[in-house]
Amino acid sequence: MVKLVVMYGHPKDPEAFEAYYSETHLPIAAKIKGLSKVEFTKFVGTPDGGKPIHYRMAELYFESLEELQNQMATPEGQAAVKDIPNFATGGVDVMIGEV
Amino acid sequence: MVKLVVMYGHPKDPEAFEAYYSETHLPIAAKIKGLSKVEFTKFVGTPDGGKPIHYRMAELYFESLEELQNQMATPEGQAAVKDIPNFATGGVDVMIGEV
């Protein structure tokens, strides 16, 4: 199994991020085909009580690296990728991981 | 569900990291109680063919934030935390996330 890991930095306006993320971005991303599982994480702290370095993480699981690459290259995959700059005002790191 | 997310930077010596991680660190971390699930990820690339910013990620799932905090405060939890500097030569970010 592989996953696309999207790490979001802290946005300039968290309320605006949350509204756009849930109402606009996730419906666009939901059209990506071939997903085995998705998991959305909101970071709430660190073990020593500090502020987490990242704000949110989205994990999109696929059966294989080839499937991930094929699906992310489709119009649906590209639409989700191209939408990220519309709300990710704290920056974003996107990585492919083997689980 | 909550998870402790450990993001490792690229180590100075990946072979030494992998050996220590599998032979020493994971057996120490396996003694942590109350885990609902664990997932280990090795980053292999980015969608545009670049080098991923992080090297590895470990995710430790617990039923609740209280359970996470209680278990990480035990001798078993603290032993795992204190072992991290012994091999994480590329640095580490540890965050708590709500799933």
N, CA and C atoms of all chains as a GROMACS GRO file, in nm:
protein
  594
    1MET      N    1   0.085  -0.120   0.000
    1MET     CA    2   0.000   0.000   0.000
    1MET      C    3   0.089   0.125   0.000
    2VAL      N    4   0.045   0.225  -0.073
    2VAL     CA    5   0.117   0.353  -0.071
    2VAL      C    6   0.017   0.463  -0.036
    3LYS      N    7   0.072   0.576   0.008
    3LYS     CA    8  -0.019   0.688   0.034
    3LYS      C    9   0.044   0.820  -0.008
    4LEU      N   10  -0.042   0.909  -0.052
    4LEU     CA   11  -0.004   1.046  -0.080
    4LEU      C   12  -0.028   1.123   0.049
    5VAL      N   13   0.077   1.184   0.101
    5VAL     CA   14   0.068   1.255   0.229
    5VAL      C   15   0.079   1.405   0.201
    6VAL      N   16  -0.024   1.477   0.238
    6VAL     CA   17  -0.028   1.623   0.218
    6VAL      C   18  -0.021   1.689   0.355
    7MET      N   19   0.090   1.759   0.380
    7MET     CA   20   0.110   1.825   0.509
    7MET      C   21   0.089   1.975   0.490
    8TYR      N   22  -0.006   2.030   0.563
    8TYR     CA   23  -0.036   2.172   0.553
    8TYR      C   24   0.029   2.250   0.666
    9GLY      N   25   0.091   2.363   0.632
    9GLY     CA   26   0.141   2.455   0.734
    9GLY      C   27   0.025   2.537   0.790
   10HIS      N   28   0.051   2.607   0.899
   10HIS     CA   29  -0.055   2.687   0.962
   10HIS      C   30  -0.099   2.799   0.868
   11PRO      N   31  -0.228   2.803   0.836
   11PRO     CA   32  -0.277   2.906   0.744
   11PRO      C   33  -0.286   3.042   0.811
   12LYS      N   34  -0.287   3.145   0.727
   12LYS     CA   35  -0.297   3.282   0.781
   12LYS      C   36  -0.432   3.302   0.850
   13ASP      N   37  -0.536   3.240   0.798
   13ASP     CA   38  -0.672   3.254   0.853
   13ASP      C   39  -0.732   3.114   0.867
   14PRO      N   40  -0.717   3.052   0.985
   14PRO     CA   41  -0.765   2.914   1.002
   14PRO      C   42  -0.914   2.897   0.973
   15GLU      N   43  -0.995   2.995   1.010
   15GLU     CA   44  -1.140   2.982   0.984
   15GLU      C   45  -1.168   2.976   0.835
   16ALA      N   46  -1.101   3.063   0.760
   16ALA     CA   47  -1.120   3.064   0.614
   16ALA      C   48  -1.070   2.933   0.553
   17PHE      N   49  -0.958   2.882   0.605
   17PHE     CA   50  -0.905   2.753   0.559
   17PHE      C   51  -1.007   2.644   0.582
   18GLU      N   52  -1.059   2.635   0.702
   18GLU     CA   53  -1.152   2.526   0.736
   18GLU      C   54  -1.278   2.532   0.649
   19ALA      N   55  -1.328   2.651   0.626
   19ALA     CA   56  -1.450   2.665   0.545
   19ALA      C   57  -1.424   2.620   0.401
   20TYR      N   58  -1.314   2.668   0.344
   20TYR     CA   59  -1.283   2.631   0.205
   20TYR      C   60  -1.252   2.482   0.195
   21TYR      N   61  -1.179   2.433   0.294
   21TYR     CA   62  -1.136   2.292   0.292
   21TYR      C   63  -1.256   2.199   0.291
   22SER      N   64  -1.349   2.222   0.382
   22SER     CA   65  -1.462   2.129   0.394
   22SER      C   66  -1.567   2.150   0.285
   23GLU      N   67  -1.588   2.275   0.246
   23GLU     CA   68  -1.697   2.304   0.152
   23GLU      C   69  -1.654   2.296   0.006
   24THR      N   70  -1.529   2.320  -0.022
   24THR     CA   71  -1.485   2.326  -0.163
   24THR      C   72  -1.378   2.221  -0.195
   25HIS      N   73  -1.270   2.217  -0.115
   25HIS     CA   74  -1.159   2.130  -0.154
   25HIS      C   75  -1.191   1.981  -0.139
   26LEU      N   76  -1.248   1.943  -0.026
   26LEU     CA   77  -1.274   1.799  -0.007
   26LEU      C   78  -1.373   1.743  -0.110
   27PRO      N   79  -1.478   1.818  -0.148
   27PRO     CA   80  -1.564   1.766  -0.256
   27PRO      C   81  -1.489   1.748  -0.388
   28ILE      N   82  -1.393   1.836  -0.416
   28ILE     CA   83  -1.312   1.820  -0.538
   28ILE      C   84  -1.224   1.695  -0.526
   29ALA      N   85  -1.159   1.681  -0.409
   29ALA     CA   86  -1.068   1.567  -0.388
   29ALA      C   87  -1.145   1.435  -0.385
   30ALA      N   88  -1.272   1.440  -0.343
   30ALA     CA   89  -1.352   1.317  -0.332
   30ALA      C   90  -1.377   1.254  -0.469
   31LYS      N   91  -1.353   1.330  -0.575
   31LYS     CA   92  -1.376   1.277  -0.711
   31LYS      C   93  -1.258   1.194  -0.762
   32ILE      N   94  -1.148   1.196  -0.687
   32ILE     CA   95  -1.032   1.115  -0.727
   32ILE      C   96  -1.070   0.967  -0.718
   33LYS      N   97  -1.040   0.894  -0.824
   33LYS     CA   98  -1.077   0.751  -0.828
   33LYS      C   99  -0.962   0.664  -0.777
   34GLY      N  100  -0.997   0.540  -0.742
   34GLY     CA  101  -0.894   0.443  -0.705
   34GLY      C  102  -0.846   0.453  -0.562
   35LEU      N  103  -0.912   0.535  -0.483
   35LEU     CA  104  -0.870   0.551  -0.342
   35LEU      C  105  -0.910   0.428  -0.261
   36SER      N  106  -0.815   0.373  -0.186
   36SER     CA  107  -0.846   0.262  -0.095
   36SER      C  108  -0.898   0.314   0.037
   37LYS      N  109  -0.849   0.431   0.078
   37LYS     CA  110  -0.884   0.487   0.208
   37LYS      C  111  -0.837   0.632   0.209
   38VAL      N  112  -0.902   0.714   0.288
   38VAL     CA  113  -0.849   0.848   0.314
   38VAL      C  114  -0.851   0.872   0.464
   39GLU      N  115  -0.758   0.953   0.511
   39GLU     CA  116  -0.759   0.989   0.653
   39GLU      C  117  -0.719   1.136   0.665
   40PHE      N  118  -0.798   1.210   0.742
   40PHE     CA  119  -0.773   1.352   0.763
   40PHE      C  120  -0.736   1.375   0.909
   41THR      N  121  -0.628   1.445   0.930
   41THR     CA  122  -0.578   1.469   1.066
   41THR      C  123  -0.568   1.618   1.091
   42LYS      N  124  -0.615   1.660   1.207
   42LYS     CA  125  -0.592   1.798   1.250
   42LYS      C  126  -0.498   1.794   1.369
   43PHE      N  127  -0.387   1.865   1.360
   43PHE     CA  128  -0.290   1.862   1.469
   43PHE      C  129  -0.335   1.956   1.580
   44VAL      N  130  -0.330   1.903   1.702
   44VAL     CA  131  -0.383   1.978   1.815
   44VAL      C  132  -0.275   2.013   1.918
   45GLY      N  133  -0.155   1.962   1.902
   45GLY     CA  134  -0.052   1.994   2.000
   45GLY      C  135   0.071   1.908   1.981
   46THR      N  136   0.159   1.915   2.078
   46THR     CA  137   0.278   1.830   2.081
   46THR      C  138   0.284   1.767   2.220
   47PRO      N  139   0.363   1.661   2.236
   47PRO     CA  140   0.369   1.596   2.368
   47PRO      C  141   0.417   1.689   2.479
   48ASP      N  142   0.499   1.788   2.446
   48ASP     CA  143   0.549   1.877   2.551
   48ASP      C  144   0.469   2.007   2.561
   49GLY      N  145   0.349   2.006   2.502
   49GLY     CA  146   0.261   2.121   2.520
   49GLY      C  147   0.287   2.237   2.425
   50GLY      N  148   0.369   2.216   2.325
   50GLY     CA  149   0.400   2.323   2.230
   50GLY      C  150   0.300   2.328   2.114
   51LYS      N  151   0.329   2.418   2.020
   51LYS     CA  152   0.245   2.432   1.901
   51LYS      C  153   0.298   2.336   1.794
   52PRO      N  154   0.212   2.255   1.735
   52PRO     CA  155   0.261   2.162   1.632
   52PRO      C  156   0.313   2.239   1.510
   53ILE      N  157   0.416   2.183   1.447
   53ILE     CA  158   0.477   2.251   1.332
   53ILE      C  159   0.381   2.256   1.214
   54HIS      N  160   0.303   2.150   1.197
   54HIS     CA  161   0.206   2.147   1.088
   54HIS      C  162   0.064   2.169   1.141
   55TYR      N  163  -0.024   2.203   1.048
   55TYR     CA  164  -0.162   2.237   1.083
   55TYR      C  165  -0.257   2.119   1.059
   56ARG      N  166  -0.246   2.061   0.944
   56ARG     CA  167  -0.330   1.948   0.905
   56ARG      C  168  -0.250   1.852   0.820
   57MET      N  169  -0.304   1.729   0.810
   57MET     CA  170  -0.246   1.630   0.718
   57MET      C  171  -0.360   1.554   0.653
   58ALA      N  172  -0.347   1.531   0.524
   58ALA     CA  173  -0.441   1.445   0.452
   58ALA      C  174  -0.362   1.328   0.395
   59GLU      N  175  -0.416   1.208   0.412
   59GLU     CA  176  -0.349   1.088   0.361
   59GLU      C  177  -0.444   1.014   0.266
   60LEU      N  178  -0.398   0.997   0.143
   60LEU     CA  179  -0.478   0.929   0.040
   60LEU      C  180  -0.409   0.798   0.005
   61TYR      N  181  -0.476   0.688   0.036
   61TYR     CA  182  -0.416   0.555   0.017
   61TYR      C  183  -0.457   0.495  -0.117
   62PHE      N  184  -0.358   0.434  -0.182
   62PHE     CA  185  -0.381   0.361  -0.308
   62PHE      C  186  -0.316   0.223  -0.297
   63GLU      N  187  -0.362   0.132  -0.383
   63GLU     CA  188  -0.312  -0.005  -0.379
   63GLU      C  189  -0.166  -0.016  -0.420
   64SER      N  190  -0.122   0.074  -0.507
   64SER     CA  191   0.016   0.065  -0.557
   64SER      C  192   0.064   0.203  -0.599
   65LEU      N  193   0.194   0.215  -0.613
   65LEU     CA  194   0.254   0.341  -0.659
   65LEU      C  195   0.204   0.376  -0.799
   66GLU      N  196   0.191   0.275  -0.884
   66GLU     CA  197   0.143   0.298  -1.021
   66GLU      C  198   0.000   0.353  -1.019
   67GLU      N  199  -0.084   0.293  -0.933
   67GLU     CA  200  -0.223   0.339  -0.922
   67GLU      C  201  -0.229   0.484  -0.873
   68LEU      N  202  -0.146   0.514  -0.772
   68LEU     CA  203  -0.141   0.652  -0.721
   68LEU      C  204  -0.104   0.748  -0.833
   69GLN      N  205   0.002   0.716  -0.904
   69GLN     CA  206   0.050   0.806  -1.009
   69GLN      C  207  -0.052   0.819  -1.122
   70ASN      N  208  -0.114   0.707  -1.160
   70ASN     CA  209  -0.213   0.711  -1.267
   70ASN      C  210  -0.334   0.797  -1.227
   71GLN      N  211  -0.383   0.777  -1.105
   71GLN     CA  212  -0.504   0.849  -1.063
   71GLN      C  213  -0.476   0.997  -1.040
   72MET      N  214  -0.357   1.030  -0.988
   72MET     CA  215  -0.326   1.171  -0.964
   72MET      C  216  -0.302   1.244  -1.096
   73ALA      N  217  -0.276   1.171  -1.204
   73ALA     CA  218  -0.255   1.232  -1.335
   73ALA      C  219  -0.386   1.254  -1.411
   74THR      N  220  -0.496   1.201  -1.361
   74THR     CA  221  -0.626   1.219  -1.427
   74THR      C  222  -0.675   1.363  -1.406
   75PRO      N  223  -0.775   1.408  -1.482
   75PRO     CA  224  -0.833   1.542  -1.460
   75PRO      C  225  -0.881   1.559  -1.315
   76GLU      N  226  -0.938   1.454  -1.256
   76GLU     CA  227  -0.987   1.463  -1.118
   76GLU      C  228  -0.870   1.482  -1.020
   77GLY      N  229  -0.763   1.408  -1.041
   77GLY     CA  230  -0.646   1.422  -0.955
   77GLY      C  231  -0.582   1.559  -0.970
   78GLN      N  232  -0.569   1.603  -1.092
   78GLN     CA  233  -0.506   1.733  -1.118
   78GLN      C  234  -0.591   1.849  -1.066
   79ALA      N  235  -0.725   1.833  -1.072
   79ALA     CA  236  -0.813   1.937  -1.020
   79ALA      C  237  -0.791   1.956  -0.870
   80ALA      N  238  -0.772   1.845  -0.799
   80ALA     CA  239  -0.749   1.854  -0.654
   80ALA      C  240  -0.614   1.920  -0.625
   81VAL      N  241  -0.512   1.880  -0.700
   81VAL     CA  242  -0.378   1.938  -0.680
   81VAL      C  243  -0.380   2.088  -0.709
   82LYS      N  244  -0.444   2.125  -0.820
   82LYS     CA  245  -0.445   2.267  -0.860
   82LYS      C  246  -0.529   2.355  -0.767
   83ASP      N  247  -0.618   2.292  -0.690
   83ASP     CA  248  -0.700   2.370  -0.597
   83ASP      C  249  -0.624   2.406  -0.468
   84ILE      N  250  -0.518   2.334  -0.438
   84ILE     CA  251  -0.447   2.354  -0.310
   84ILE      C  252  -0.400   2.498  -0.289
   85PRO      N  253  -0.340   2.563  -0.390
   85PRO     CA  254  -0.294   2.702  -0.367
   85PRO      C  255  -0.408   2.800  -0.336
   86ASN      N  256  -0.534   2.760  -0.365
   86ASN     CA  257  -0.647   2.848  -0.339
   86ASN      C  258  -0.677   2.867  -0.190
   87PHE      N  259  -0.621   2.779  -0.105
   87PHE     CA  260  -0.654   2.791   0.038
   87PHE      C  261  -0.535   2.763   0.130
   88ALA      N  262  -0.430   2.698   0.080
   88ALA     CA  263  -0.319   2.656   0.166
   88ALA      C  264  -0.221   2.772   0.187
   89THR      N  265  -0.265   2.872   0.262
   89THR     CA  266  -0.186   2.994   0.280
   89THR      C  267  -0.065   2.973   0.371
   90GLY      N  268  -0.058   2.858   0.436
   90GLY     CA  269   0.058   2.829   0.521
   90GLY      C  270   0.157   2.736   0.454
   91GLY      N  271   0.138   2.712   0.326
   91GLY     CA  272   0.228   2.625   0.253
   91GLY      C  273   0.187   2.480   0.264
   92VAL      N  274   0.248   2.397   0.183
   92VAL     CA  275   0.212   2.257   0.179
   92VAL      C  276   0.332   2.173   0.134
   93ASP      N  277   0.345   2.056   0.196
   93ASP     CA  278   0.445   1.958   0.151
   93ASP      C  279   0.368   1.834   0.108
   94VAL      N  280   0.398   1.784  -0.012
   94VAL     CA  281   0.332   1.665  -0.060
   94VAL      C  282   0.436   1.556  -0.083
   95MET      N  283   0.411   1.439  -0.025
   95MET     CA  284   0.507   1.329  -0.034
   95MET      C  285   0.434   1.198  -0.065
   96ILE      N  286   0.508   1.106  -0.125
   96ILE     CA  287   0.455   0.972  -0.149
   96ILE      C  288   0.526   0.877  -0.053
   97GLY      N  289   0.447   0.797   0.021
   97GLY     CA  290   0.504   0.708   0.120
   97GLY      C  291   0.461   0.564   0.100
   98GLU      N  292   0.553   0.472   0.129
   98GLU     CA  293   0.519   0.329   0.131
   98GLU      C  294   0.485   0.289   0.273
   99VAL      N  295   0.373   0.218   0.287
   99VAL     CA  296   0.325   0.181   0.419
   99VAL      C  297   0.358   0.033   0.445
  100MET      N  298  -1.058   0.920   1.768
  100MET     CA  299  -0.924   0.860   1.767
  100MET      C  300  -0.819   0.972   1.756
  101VAL      N  301  -0.708   0.952   1.825
  101VAL     CA  302  -0.597   1.047   1.811
  101VAL      C  303  -0.472   0.968   1.774
  102LYS      N  304  -0.373   1.039   1.721
  102LYS     CA  305  -0.248   0.969   1.691
  102LYS      C  306  -0.130   1.059   1.721
  103LEU      N  307  -0.024   0.992   1.764
  103LEU     CA  308   0.105   1.059   1.781
  103LEU      C  309   0.178   1.041   1.648
  104VAL      N  310   0.215   1.153   1.587
  104VAL     CA  311   0.279   1.149   1.455
  104VAL      C  312   0.425   1.190   1.472
  105VAL      N  313   0.514   1.100   1.436
  105VAL     CA  314   0.658   1.126   1.447
  105VAL      C  315   0.714   1.137   1.305
  106MET      N  316   0.759   1.258   1.270
  106MET     CA  317   0.813   1.281   1.136
  106MET      C  318   0.965   1.291   1.145
  107TYR      N  319   1.034   1.202   1.075
  107TYR     CA  320   1.180   1.201   1.078
  107TYR      C  321   1.238   1.272   0.956
  108GLY      N  322   1.338   1.357   0.980
  108GLY     CA  323   1.413   1.416   0.870
  108GLY      C  324   1.513   1.315   0.814
  109HIS      N  325   1.570   1.347   0.698
  109HIS     CA  326   1.665   1.254   0.636
  109HIS      C  327   1.789   1.238   0.724
  110PRO      N  328   1.819   1.114   0.764
  110PRO     CA  329   1.935   1.092   0.851
  110PRO      C  330   2.067   1.105   0.776
  111LYS      N  331   2.172   1.128   0.852
  111LYS     CA  332   2.305   1.141   0.790
  111LYS      C  333   2.348   1.009   0.726
  112ASP      N  334   2.310   0.898   0.790
  112ASP     CA  335   2.347   0.765   0.741
  112ASP      C  336   2.221   0.677   0.740
  113PRO      N  337   2.152   0.674   0.626
  113PRO     CA  338   2.025   0.599   0.621
  113PRO      C  339   2.038   0.452   0.659
  114GLU      N  340   2.148   0.389   0.620
  114GLU     CA  341   2.165   0.246   0.654
  114GLU      C  342   2.174   0.226   0.805
  115ALA      N  343   2.248   0.314   0.871
  115ALA     CA  344   2.260   0.304   1.017
  115ALA      C  345   2.125   0.332   1.083
  116PHE      N  346   2.051   0.429   1.028
  116PHE     CA  347   1.918   0.460   1.080
  116PHE      C  348   1.829   0.337   1.071
  117GLU      N  349   1.824   0.277   0.952
  117GLU     CA  350   1.735   0.163   0.931
  117GLU      C  351   1.768   0.047   1.024
  118ALA      N  352   1.895   0.022   1.043
  118ALA     CA  353   1.937  -0.089   1.128
  118ALA      C  354   1.895  -0.063   1.273
  119TYR      N  355   1.925   0.056   1.323
  119TYR     CA  356   1.890   0.089   1.461
  119TYR      C  357   1.738   0.091   1.480
  120TYR      N  358   1.671   0.148   1.380
  120TYR     CA  359   1.525   0.164   1.388
  120TYR      C  360   1.457   0.028   1.402
  121SER      N  361   1.494  -0.065   1.316
  121SER     CA  362   1.424  -0.193   1.317
  121SER      C  363   1.470  -0.285   1.429
  122GLU      N  364   1.599  -0.278   1.461
  122GLU     CA  365   1.653  -0.374   1.558
  122GLU      C  366   1.644  -0.326   1.702
  123THR      N  367   1.645  -0.194   1.723
  123THR     CA  368   1.650  -0.141   1.859
  123THR      C  369   1.529  -0.055   1.893
  124HIS      N  370   1.500   0.044   1.808
  124HIS     CA  371   1.394   0.140   1.846
  124HIS      C  372   1.254   0.078   1.843
  125LEU      N  373   1.222   0.007   1.736
  125LEU     CA  374   1.085  -0.046   1.727
  125LEU      C  375   1.055  -0.147   1.838
  126PRO      N  376   1.149  -0.232   1.877
  126PRO     CA  377   1.121  -0.319   1.992
  126PRO      C  378   1.097  -0.240   2.122
  127ILE      N  379   1.165  -0.128   2.140
  127ILE     CA  380   1.141  -0.044   2.258
  127ILE      C  381   1.001   0.017   2.248
  128ALA      N  382   0.967   0.071   2.130
  128ALA     CA  383   0.837   0.137   2.111
  128ALA      C  384   0.722   0.037   2.120
  129ALA      N  385   0.750  -0.089   2.086
  129ALA     CA  386   0.645  -0.190   2.089
  129ALA      C  387   0.596  -0.219   2.230
  130LYS      N  388   0.672  -0.174   2.329
  130LYS     CA  389   0.631  -0.197   2.469
  130LYS      C  390   0.530  -0.094   2.519
  131ILE      N  391   0.506   0.010   2.438
  131ILE     CA  392   0.406   0.110   2.477
  131ILE      C  393   0.269   0.042   2.480
  132LYS      N  394   0.195   0.066   2.588
  132LYS     CA  395   0.064   0.002   2.603
  132LYS      C  396  -0.047   0.094   2.552
  133GLY      N  397  -0.163   0.035   2.527
  133GLY     CA  398  -0.281   0.114   2.491
  133GLY      C  399  -0.287   0.154   2.345
  134LEU      N  400  -0.197   0.100   2.264
  134LEU     CA  401  -0.198   0.135   2.122
  134LEU      C  402  -0.315   0.067   2.050
  135SER      N  403  -0.391   0.144   1.973
  135SER     CA  404  -0.498   0.087   1.892
  135SER      C  405  -0.445   0.037   1.759
  136LYS      N  406  -0.343   0.106   1.709
  136LYS     CA  407  -0.288   0.073   1.578
  136LYS      C  408  -0.156   0.147   1.565
  137VAL      N  409  -0.066   0.094   1.484
  137VAL     CA  410   0.054   0.168   1.448
  137VAL      C  411   0.069   0.161   1.296
  138GLU      N  412   0.128   0.263   1.239
  138GLU     CA  413   0.156   0.260   1.095
  138GLU      C  414   0.291   0.326   1.071
  139PHE      N  415   0.374   0.258   0.994
  139PHE     CA  416   0.507   0.309   0.964
  139PHE      C  417   0.515   0.339   0.814
  140THR      N  418   0.561   0.458   0.782
  140THR     CA  419   0.567   0.502   0.643
  140THR      C  420   0.710   0.539   0.607
  141LYS      N  421   0.754   0.493   0.492
  141LYS     CA  422   0.882   0.538   0.438
  141LYS      C  423   0.854   0.621   0.314
  142PHE      N  424   0.902   0.745   0.314
  142PHE     CA  425   0.875   0.832   0.200
  142PHE      C  426   0.970   0.798   0.087
  143VAL      N  427   0.911   0.786  -0.033
  143VAL     CA  428   0.989   0.741  -0.148
  143VAL      C  429   0.998   0.845  -0.258
  144GLY      N  430   0.924   0.954  -0.245
  144GLY     CA  431   0.931   1.056  -0.350
  144GLY      C  432   0.823   1.160  -0.332
  145THR      N  433   0.808   1.243  -0.435
  145THR     CA  434   0.701   1.342  -0.440
  145THR      C  435   0.631   1.326  -0.575
  146PRO      N  436   0.511   1.384  -0.588
  146PRO     CA  437   0.438   1.367  -0.715
  146PRO      C  438   0.513   1.425  -0.835
  147ASP      N  439   0.597   1.526  -0.812
  147ASP     CA  440   0.669   1.586  -0.926
  147ASP      C  441   0.811   1.531  -0.941
  148GLY      N  442   0.838   1.417  -0.877
  148GLY     CA  443   0.966   1.351  -0.896
  148GLY      C  444   1.079   1.405  -0.811
  149GLY      N  445   1.047   1.489  -0.712
  149GLY     CA  446   1.150   1.546  -0.626
  149GLY      C  447   1.182   1.456  -0.507
  150LYS      N  448   1.269   1.508  -0.421
  150LYS     CA  449   1.305   1.436  -0.299
  150LYS      C  450   1.208   1.477  -0.188
  151PRO      N  451   1.148   1.381  -0.118
  151PRO     CA  452   1.054   1.418  -0.013
  151PRO      C  453   1.125   1.493   0.099
  152ILE      N  454   1.054   1.589   0.160
  152ILE     CA  455   1.115   1.669   0.267
  152ILE      C  456   1.145   1.583   0.389
  153HIS      N  457   1.058   1.487   0.418
  153HIS     CA  458   1.079   1.399   0.532
  153HIS      C  459   1.125   1.261   0.486
  154TYR      N  460   1.181   1.187   0.582
  154TYR     CA  461   1.238   1.055   0.552
  154TYR      C  462   1.142   0.942   0.588
  155ARG      N  463   1.090   0.949   0.708
  155ARG     CA  464   0.998   0.847   0.758
  155ARG      C  465   0.892   0.912   0.844
  156MET      N  466   0.783   0.838   0.865
  156MET     CA  467   0.680   0.882   0.959
  156MET      C  468   0.632   0.759   1.035
  157ALA      N  469   0.614   0.776   1.167
  157ALA     CA  470   0.552   0.672   1.248
  157ALA      C  471   0.425   0.730   1.308
  158GLU      N  472   0.316   0.654   1.303
  158GLU     CA  473   0.188   0.700   1.357
  158GLU      C  474   0.140   0.599   1.461
  159LEU      N  475   0.121   0.648   1.584
  159LEU     CA  476   0.076   0.563   1.695
  159LEU      C  477  -0.064   0.608   1.734
  160TYR      N  478  -0.161   0.522   1.715
  160TYR     CA  479  -0.302   0.555   1.738
  160TYR      C  480  -0.346   0.512   1.879
  161PHE      N  481  -0.421   0.603   1.941
  161PHE     CA  482  -0.481   0.575   2.072
  161PHE      C  483  -0.629   0.612   2.068
  162GLU      N  484  -0.705   0.555   2.161
  162GLU     CA  485  -0.849   0.579   2.163
  162GLU      C  486  -0.885   0.723   2.197
  163SER      N  487  -0.802   0.788   2.276
  163SER     CA  488  -0.834   0.925   2.319
  163SER      C  489  -0.706   1.001   2.348
  164LEU      N  490  -0.719   1.132   2.356
  164LEU     CA  491  -0.604   1.217   2.390
  164LEU      C  492  -0.553   1.184   2.530
  165GLU      N  493  -0.645   1.158   2.622
  165GLU     CA  494  -0.606   1.123   2.758
  165GLU      C  495  -0.525   0.993   2.760
  166GLU      N  496  -0.572   0.896   2.683
  166GLU     CA  497  -0.500   0.767   2.678
  166GLU      C  498  -0.361   0.786   2.618
  167LEU      N  499  -0.350   0.864   2.513
  167LEU     CA  500  -0.220   0.894   2.452
  167LEU      C  501  -0.126   0.956   2.555
  168GLN      N  502  -0.175   1.058   2.622
  168GLN     CA  503  -0.090   1.129   2.718
  168GLN      C  504  -0.052   1.039   2.836
  169ASN      N  505  -0.148   0.960   2.885
  169ASN     CA  506  -0.118   0.870   2.996
  169ASN      C  507  -0.014   0.766   2.957
  170GLN      N  508  -0.031   0.706   2.839
  170GLN     CA  509   0.061   0.598   2.799
  170GLN      C  510   0.200   0.653   2.764
  171MET      N  511   0.205   0.772   2.706
  171MET     CA  512   0.336   0.826   2.671
  171MET      C  513   0.412   0.873   2.796
  172ALA      N  514   0.340   0.890   2.907
  172ALA     CA  515   0.404   0.932   3.032
  172ALA      C  516   0.455   0.813   3.114
  173THR      N  517   0.422   0.691   3.073
  173THR     CA  518   0.469   0.572   3.146
  173THR      C  519   0.618   0.550   3.117
  174PRO      N  520   0.683   0.466   3.197
  174PRO     CA  521   0.825   0.434   3.167
  174PRO      C  522   0.844   0.380   3.026
  175GLU      N  523   0.748   0.300   2.977
  175GLU     CA  524   0.759   0.245   2.841
  175GLU      C  525   0.750   0.357   2.736
  176GLY      N  526   0.658   0.449   2.755
  176GLY     CA  527   0.645   0.561   2.662
  176GLY      C  528   0.767   0.650   2.665
  177GLN      N  529   0.814   0.680   2.784
  177GLN     CA  530   0.930   0.768   2.798
  177GLN      C  531   1.057   0.702   2.743
  178ALA      N  532   1.067   0.570   2.756
  178ALA     CA  533   1.185   0.499   2.702
  178ALA      C  534   1.191   0.515   2.551
  179ALA      N  535   1.075   0.507   2.486
  179ALA     CA  536   1.072   0.522   2.340
  179ALA      C  537   1.109   0.664   2.300
  180VAL      N  538   1.055   0.762   2.370
  180VAL     CA  539   1.084   0.903   2.339
  180VAL      C  540   1.234   0.932   2.358
  181LYS      N  541   1.287   0.881   2.469
  181LYS     CA  542   1.427   0.911   2.500
  181LYS      C  543   1.525   0.840   2.408
  182ASP      N  544   1.477   0.736   2.339
  182ASP     CA  545   1.564   0.664   2.246
  182ASP      C  546   1.578   0.737   2.111
  183ILE      N  547   1.484   0.825   2.080
  183ILE     CA  548   1.483   0.890   1.948
  183ILE      C  549   1.614   0.961   1.914
  184PRO      N  550   1.672   1.040   2.007
  184PRO     CA  551   1.797   1.109   1.972
  184PRO      C  552   1.914   1.014   1.943
  185ASN      N  553   1.899   0.886   1.980
  185ASN     CA  554   2.007   0.790   1.955
  185ASN      C  555   2.023   0.754   1.807
  186PHE      N  556   1.923   0.786   1.724
  186PHE     CA  557   1.933   0.747   1.583
  186PHE      C  558   1.878   0.852   1.486
  187ALA      N  559   1.796   0.946   1.537
  187ALA     CA  560   1.728   1.041   1.446
  187ALA      C  561   1.821   1.157   1.412
  188THR      N  562   1.923   1.129   1.334
  188THR     CA  563   2.027   1.228   1.304
  188THR      C  564   1.979   1.336   1.208
  189GLY      N  565   1.861   1.317   1.149
  189GLY     CA  566   1.805   1.419   1.060
  189GLY      C  567   1.700   1.504   1.128
  190GLY      N  568   1.686   1.488   1.259
  190GLY     CA  569   1.587   1.565   1.333
  190GLY      C  570   1.451   1.498   1.332
  191VAL      N  571   1.364   1.546   1.416
  191VAL     CA  572   1.233   1.484   1.431
  191VAL      C  573   1.132   1.589   1.475
  192ASP      N  574   1.011   1.577   1.421
  192ASP     CA  575   0.898   1.658   1.467
  192ASP      C  576   0.794   1.562   1.523
  193VAL      N  577   0.746   1.588   1.642
  193VAL     CA  578   0.644   1.503   1.703
  193VAL      C  579   0.518   1.586   1.727
  194MET      N  580   0.407   1.537   1.678
  194MET     CA  581   0.280   1.611   1.691
  194MET      C  582   0.169   1.516   1.732
  195ILE      N  583   0.067   1.573   1.795
  195ILE     CA  584  -0.053   1.499   1.829
  195ILE      C  585  -0.164   1.544   1.736
  196GLY      N  586  -0.230   1.447   1.673
  196GLY     CA  587  -0.336   1.482   1.578
  196GLY      C  588  -0.466   1.412   1.609
  197GLU      N  589  -0.576   1.482   1.581
  197GLU     CA  590  -0.710   1.422   1.591
  197GLU      C  591  -0.749   1.372   1.454
  198VAL      N  592  -0.798   1.249   1.450
  198VAL     CA  593  -0.833   1.185   1.323
  198VAL      C  594  -0.985   1.187   1.306
   0.00000   0.00000   0.00000
